[in-house]
Amino acid sequence: MKEITFLKRNAEKWETYEQELVAKKNSEPAVLTNMFVELTDDLAYAQSNYKSTTTTAYLNGLTSKVHHQIYRNKREGINRIWLFWAKELPLLFARYQKELLWSFIIMSLATFLGVVSQLVDDDFVRLILGDYYVDSTVERIKTGDALGIYGEQNQFLMFVQITMNNIKVSFYAFVLGLLTAFGTSFLLLHNGIMLGSFFTLFYKYNVLNQALKVVWIHGTLEISAIVIAGCAGLVLGNSIVFPGTYKRFESFKRGAMDGMKMVIGLMPVFIIAGFLESFVTRYTEMPLATALVIIITSLAFILFYFVFLPLSLKRKQ
């Protein structure tokens, strides 16, 4: 990209940042953070392509001003943590709604594929979940306790094992982005097919209603978090394949940082999902109304925090 094109494309944004710094001596931390991220990206690009020019010198000066303001107003401890969860993370997801949508589409198509495959072949689910799991599940269905597995383990140990496994899956989804979008998509396909064939197994034994009520108590958060972790992996993969105006390594560093923040942001979701699966899901005979309250509340939280809040904050900015 020629320097004049680079200037025309970004001049208005830089001027806005300058006006913000002049007009507000104490800008909102989230605004300053966004400025700093954008300016460091622009500065890195300018240093790589227009070294020793007035453009690079200007960007260096403007970035230094923002850096100074950030650290002059730096808030430690609980305020910094609150800033991350309340603004920084939602604003990050606002930039990657397209990747989030694609992750959801891949997972949904894979689930549909799992349903169709199990309907066509009764033994398909054995390839995905294994003979032991399927045989034990069928045995429970025949004894009238289809979801009894949730009440057979120690609650605390179950909570630790499930939470750690879910966190591990989320990191796999992210790290597989190193193999580009195909790596993360493979994990989403596997989990989606597993989900579809699992529920279809219960459908064939006429206990689907019970399975849906029980499993989605924790599954709403758990499956949503896998989709969101898939988004992080797609962000990493796309940063390698589609660097845009950045050097490929600079784009990769940016994608890796953004994706890692997304995965870290999912930790509380996995902890709550693990708690629900270990301490609540085991009550398979709970009233339908109670189960629906948990499921709808979980879904409302996911949509609000990862979709509606990011878009709202983006519009305000």
Backbone torsions as a table, in degrees:
resi	resn	phi	psi	omega
1	MET	NA	131.0	177.8
2	LYS	-68.3	152.0	-176.2
3	GLU	-60.8	-38.9	-178.8
4	ILE	-64.7	-35.3	177.2
5	THR	-67.7	-42.1	177.4
6	PHE	-59.7	-41.2	179.0
7	LEU	-65.8	-47.0	-178.8
8	LYS	-61.7	-37.3	-176.9
9	ARG	-70.2	-29.8	-171.7
10	ASN	-117.4	-7.2	-173.9
11	ALA	-58.0	-43.3	-178.3
12	GLU	-63.4	-39.4	179.0
13	LYS	-64.4	-44.5	-179.5
14	TRP	-64.8	-38.2	178.9
15	GLU	-64.4	-38.9	177.3
16	THR	-62.0	-41.7	179.0
17	TYR	-63.8	-41.6	178.5
18	GLU	-61.7	-44.3	179.5
19	GLN	-63.1	-38.1	178.3
20	GLU	-62.8	-42.5	-179.2
21	LEU	-67.2	-36.7	-179.6
22	VAL	-74.3	-43.5	-174.9
23	ALA	-72.4	-34.8	-176.6
24	LYS	-124.9	109.9	-180.0
25	LYS	-69.4	-25.4	179.6
26	ASN	-126.7	76.8	-179.6
27	SER	-68.6	159.2	177.0
28	GLU	-58.6	137.6	179.8
29	PRO	-55.1	-39.9	-179.3
30	ALA	-64.5	-37.6	178.6
31	VAL	-66.3	-44.7	179.0
32	LEU	-63.5	-39.3	179.1
33	THR	-62.8	-44.3	179.3
34	ASN	-63.8	-41.9	176.7
35	MET	-58.4	-48.2	-175.5
36	PHE	-62.6	-42.0	178.9
37	VAL	-61.6	-48.7	-178.7
38	GLU	-63.4	-43.9	-176.7
39	LEU	-69.4	-38.6	177.7
40	THR	-65.7	-35.4	175.6
41	ASP	-63.9	-46.1	179.5
42	ASP	-64.6	-39.9	-179.8
43	LEU	-64.8	-41.9	178.8
44	ALA	-61.4	-40.7	179.5
45	TYR	-66.7	-43.1	-179.4
46	ALA	-64.6	-40.8	179.4
47	GLN	-64.9	-31.0	-179.7
48	SER	-78.3	-29.2	-172.1
49	ASN	-115.8	-26.4	-176.4
50	TYR	-131.0	51.3	-175.1
51	LYS	-60.9	141.9	177.4
52	SER	62.3	35.5	175.7
53	THR	-114.0	167.3	178.9
54	THR	-65.6	-30.0	178.1
55	THR	-61.2	-47.6	179.7
56	THR	-64.0	-41.6	179.6
57	ALA	-63.9	-41.5	179.0
58	TYR	-62.3	-47.4	-178.9
59	LEU	-64.8	-37.0	178.0
60	ASN	-62.3	-42.5	179.2
61	GLY	-66.7	-43.0	-178.7
62	LEU	-67.1	-40.8	178.1
63	THR	-63.2	-38.7	179.1
64	SER	-63.7	-38.6	178.2
65	LYS	-62.5	-44.8	179.8
66	VAL	-65.6	-42.1	178.9
67	HIS	-59.1	-43.8	179.8
68	HIS	-62.1	-42.1	-178.5
69	GLN	-67.9	-37.4	178.7
70	ILE	-60.8	-48.4	-175.2
71	TYR	-79.8	-21.6	173.8
72	ARG	-68.7	-35.4	-177.6
73	ASN	-103.9	18.0	-174.0
74	LYS	-61.6	131.2	177.7
75	ARG	-114.5	127.2	-176.4
76	GLU	-96.3	176.1	171.8
77	GLY	65.2	-132.9	-171.0
78	ILE	-64.9	-32.4	-180.0
79	ASN	-65.5	-38.9	178.5
80	ARG	-66.5	-40.8	178.2
81	ILE	-64.2	-43.0	179.3
82	TRP	-62.1	-41.1	179.3
83	LEU	-60.6	-41.9	-179.3
84	PHE	-60.9	-48.6	-175.8
85	TRP	-76.7	-33.8	-174.4
86	ALA	-82.2	-32.9	-173.9
87	LYS	-131.7	-48.9	-173.2
88	GLU	-61.4	-48.3	-178.8
89	LEU	-67.5	-46.7	176.3
90	PRO	-59.2	-40.0	178.3
91	LEU	-65.1	-32.0	176.3
92	LEU	-64.9	-44.5	178.9
93	PHE	-67.6	-26.1	177.3
94	ALA	-62.9	-30.0	179.9
95	ARG	-78.6	-17.7	-172.7
96	TYR	-125.6	36.9	177.4
97	GLN	-65.5	-31.7	179.2
98	LYS	-65.2	-44.5	178.6
99	GLU	-65.1	-36.8	177.8
100	LEU	-63.8	-41.2	178.3
101	LEU	-64.2	-43.1	179.7
102	TRP	-64.4	-38.6	177.4
103	SER	-61.7	-42.4	178.0
104	PHE	-64.3	-41.5	-179.6
105	ILE	-64.0	-44.7	180.0
106	ILE	-61.9	-44.7	180.0
107	MET	-63.9	-41.1	-178.8
108	SER	-66.6	-44.3	179.1
109	LEU	-64.1	-38.4	178.4
110	ALA	-66.1	-39.1	177.4
111	THR	-63.1	-43.5	177.1
112	PHE	-61.2	-40.8	177.9
113	LEU	-62.9	-39.3	177.7
114	GLY	-64.5	-39.7	177.8
115	VAL	-62.2	-50.4	-177.7
116	VAL	-62.7	-43.2	-178.5
117	SER	-62.4	-40.7	-180.0
118	GLN	-71.8	-33.9	177.2
119	LEU	-65.7	-34.3	-178.6
120	VAL	-79.9	-37.6	-175.3
121	ASP	-131.5	113.4	-177.8
122	ASP	-63.0	-23.2	-177.6
123	ASP	-93.5	0.0	-177.7
124	PHE	-59.9	-41.0	-177.0
125	VAL	-62.4	-25.0	178.5
126	ARG	-68.0	-31.0	177.6
127	LEU	-68.5	-27.5	-176.0
128	ILE	-93.3	-46.3	-174.0
129	LEU	-102.8	-14.2	179.5
130	GLY	92.8	152.5	-176.7
131	ASP	-63.8	-42.4	-175.7
132	TYR	-61.6	-47.1	-178.4
133	TYR	-63.1	-44.3	-178.0
134	VAL	-66.0	-44.9	-178.9
135	ASP	-62.8	-43.0	-179.7
136	SER	-67.6	-35.8	178.5
137	THR	-67.5	-43.9	178.4
138	VAL	-61.8	-39.4	179.5
139	GLU	-64.1	-39.9	178.1
140	ARG	-66.8	-39.9	178.5
141	ILE	-59.9	-42.4	-178.0
142	LYS	-67.9	-27.6	178.8
143	THR	-90.2	2.9	177.0
144	GLY	84.5	14.3	179.5
145	ASP	-130.2	66.6	-171.0
146	ALA	-58.2	-37.1	-177.1
147	LEU	-107.7	25.9	-176.0
148	GLY	-64.3	-17.6	-178.7
149	ILE	-59.7	-28.0	-177.5
150	TYR	-70.6	-16.8	-178.8
151	GLY	-107.4	10.2	-174.1
152	GLU	-94.4	-16.3	-176.4
153	GLN	-106.8	161.1	173.9
154	ASN	-61.8	133.3	-172.7
155	GLN	-61.7	-46.2	-177.0
156	PHE	-67.8	-45.3	178.9
157	LEU	-62.3	-38.2	177.9
158	MET	-63.4	-41.4	179.5
159	PHE	-60.8	-47.4	-178.9
160	VAL	-63.8	-46.7	-177.1
161	GLN	-63.8	-45.9	-177.6
162	ILE	-66.5	-44.2	-179.3
163	THR	-62.8	-45.2	179.8
164	MET	-64.6	-38.9	179.1
165	ASN	-65.3	-42.1	179.6
166	ASN	-64.8	-40.7	177.4
167	ILE	-64.0	-39.8	178.4
168	LYS	-61.8	-43.1	179.1
169	VAL	-62.4	-40.1	-179.4
170	SER	-64.4	-39.9	177.9
171	PHE	-68.9	-35.8	175.0
172	TYR	-60.1	-45.6	-179.3
173	ALA	-59.6	-37.8	179.7
174	PHE	-72.9	-50.3	-175.5
175	VAL	-65.1	-33.4	178.5
176	LEU	-63.7	-13.3	173.4
177	GLY	-62.5	-19.0	175.2
178	LEU	-63.0	-22.7	176.1
179	LEU	-92.2	21.0	-176.0
180	THR	71.0	-171.0	-175.7
181	ALA	-61.8	-23.2	-179.3
182	PHE	-65.4	-36.7	179.9
183	GLY	-64.0	-50.6	179.0
184	THR	-65.6	-38.8	179.8
185	SER	-61.4	-35.7	178.4
186	PHE	-62.0	-43.9	179.0
187	LEU	-65.0	-41.3	178.1
188	LEU	-63.1	-40.4	178.0
189	LEU	-62.0	-44.7	-179.1
190	HIS	-62.0	-46.4	-178.8
191	ASN	-68.6	-37.3	178.1
192	GLY	-65.8	-44.7	178.1
193	ILE	-62.3	-41.1	177.2
194	MET	-59.9	-44.7	-179.6
195	LEU	-63.2	-46.1	-178.3
196	GLY	-64.9	-45.0	-179.5
197	SER	-68.8	-33.1	179.2
198	PHE	-62.3	-50.1	-179.1
199	PHE	-70.0	-31.5	179.4
200	THR	-68.5	-31.4	175.2
201	LEU	-59.3	-44.7	178.4
202	PHE	-68.1	-34.7	177.4
203	TYR	-60.8	-41.5	-177.3
204	LYS	-68.5	-20.6	177.6
205	TYR	-104.6	14.5	174.4
206	ASN	61.2	33.0	176.4
207	VAL	-127.2	27.1	-177.7
208	LEU	-63.9	-39.9	-178.7
209	ASN	-58.7	-43.8	178.9
210	GLN	-65.9	-40.7	-179.4
211	ALA	-64.0	-43.3	179.8
212	LEU	-62.3	-43.7	-178.3
213	LYS	-63.9	-42.6	-174.4
214	VAL	-78.8	-49.3	-172.0
215	VAL	-68.4	-38.0	-176.7
216	TRP	-74.6	-6.0	174.0
217	ILE	-58.8	-45.4	175.4
218	HIS	-101.6	-24.7	-174.4
219	GLY	-67.7	-26.6	179.4
220	THR	-59.0	-46.8	177.6
221	LEU	-74.2	-41.8	-174.6
222	GLU	-64.6	-50.0	-178.8
223	ILE	-68.9	-39.0	177.4
224	SER	-61.1	-39.7	-179.2
225	ALA	-66.9	-34.5	176.4
226	ILE	-65.9	-40.0	176.6
227	VAL	-61.8	-42.4	-179.2
228	ILE	-68.3	-38.0	175.1
229	ALA	-64.4	-34.8	174.4
230	GLY	-61.8	-36.9	175.7
231	CYS	-59.7	-43.1	178.9
232	ALA	-61.2	-41.0	178.3
233	GLY	-65.5	-38.9	178.0
234	LEU	-66.3	-36.5	177.2
235	VAL	-61.6	-45.0	178.8
236	LEU	-63.7	-47.5	-179.2
237	GLY	-62.2	-42.8	-179.8
238	ASN	-67.6	-29.6	179.5
239	SER	-66.5	-25.0	178.5
240	ILE	-83.2	-44.3	-174.3
241	VAL	-81.4	-36.5	-176.5
242	PHE	-121.0	77.5	-177.0
243	PRO	-72.9	-13.2	-179.8
244	GLY	64.5	-130.1	-177.9
245	THR	-86.9	-0.5	-178.3
246	TYR	-94.4	157.0	166.8
247	LYS	-61.2	146.7	-173.6
248	ARG	-57.8	-39.6	-179.2
249	PHE	-69.1	-37.7	177.3
250	GLU	-64.1	-41.8	178.0
251	SER	-63.0	-40.7	178.8
252	PHE	-62.4	-44.2	179.7
253	LYS	-61.4	-41.3	179.5
254	ARG	-65.3	-44.9	179.4
255	GLY	-64.7	-39.0	179.5
256	ALA	-64.8	-42.4	179.8
257	MET	-65.7	-45.8	-179.7
258	ASP	-63.7	-43.7	-179.8
259	GLY	-64.3	-39.6	179.3
260	MET	-64.7	-40.2	176.7
261	LYS	-60.5	-40.2	178.7
262	MET	-61.4	-45.0	-178.7
263	VAL	-65.3	-43.4	177.6
264	ILE	-61.3	-38.4	178.9
265	GLY	-64.1	-18.7	-179.5
266	LEU	-84.8	-12.1	-174.4
267	MET	-54.3	-48.1	178.9
268	PRO	-61.6	-33.7	179.3
269	VAL	-63.9	-43.9	179.1
270	PHE	-67.1	-35.9	178.9
271	ILE	-64.8	-44.9	178.7
272	ILE	-65.6	-41.0	178.4
273	ALA	-62.2	-41.4	178.1
274	GLY	-64.5	-38.4	177.5
275	PHE	-63.6	-46.4	-179.7
276	LEU	-61.8	-42.8	-177.9
277	GLU	-67.7	-34.0	-175.4
278	SER	-85.5	-37.3	-171.9
279	PHE	-109.4	-16.4	-175.7
280	VAL	-116.1	-44.4	-175.9
281	THR	-59.5	-28.8	-178.6
282	ARG	-60.7	-21.0	177.7
283	TYR	-85.6	75.2	-172.6
284	THR	-67.3	-16.1	-178.1
285	GLU	-101.3	15.2	179.8
286	MET	-63.0	153.2	179.7
287	PRO	-57.6	146.2	180.0
288	LEU	-59.3	-38.7	-178.8
289	ALA	-60.3	-41.2	179.4
290	THR	-64.3	-45.0	179.4
291	ALA	-61.8	-41.1	-179.3
292	LEU	-65.3	-37.1	177.8
293	VAL	-60.8	-44.9	179.6
294	ILE	-64.5	-46.1	-177.3
295	ILE	-64.2	-48.2	-177.8
296	ILE	-66.6	-39.4	177.5
297	THR	-62.7	-42.6	179.3
298	SER	-63.3	-45.3	-179.9
299	LEU	-64.9	-40.9	179.4
300	ALA	-62.0	-40.4	178.5
301	PHE	-63.0	-46.5	-179.1
302	ILE	-59.2	-48.6	-178.5
303	LEU	-64.9	-40.4	-178.5
304	PHE	-66.9	-50.9	-170.8
305	TYR	-76.0	-34.8	-173.8
306	PHE	-101.7	-8.6	179.9
307	VAL	-126.3	-63.5	-172.0
308	PHE	-69.9	-45.4	179.0
309	LEU	-62.8	-46.4	176.9
310	PRO	-57.0	-44.3	-179.2
311	LEU	-66.9	-37.0	178.6
312	SER	-64.9	-46.2	179.2
313	LEU	-64.2	-36.8	178.5
314	LYS	-64.4	-41.8	178.4
315	ARG	-63.7	-40.1	179.5
316	LYS	-64.8	-36.7	179.1
317	GLN	-68.3	NA	NA
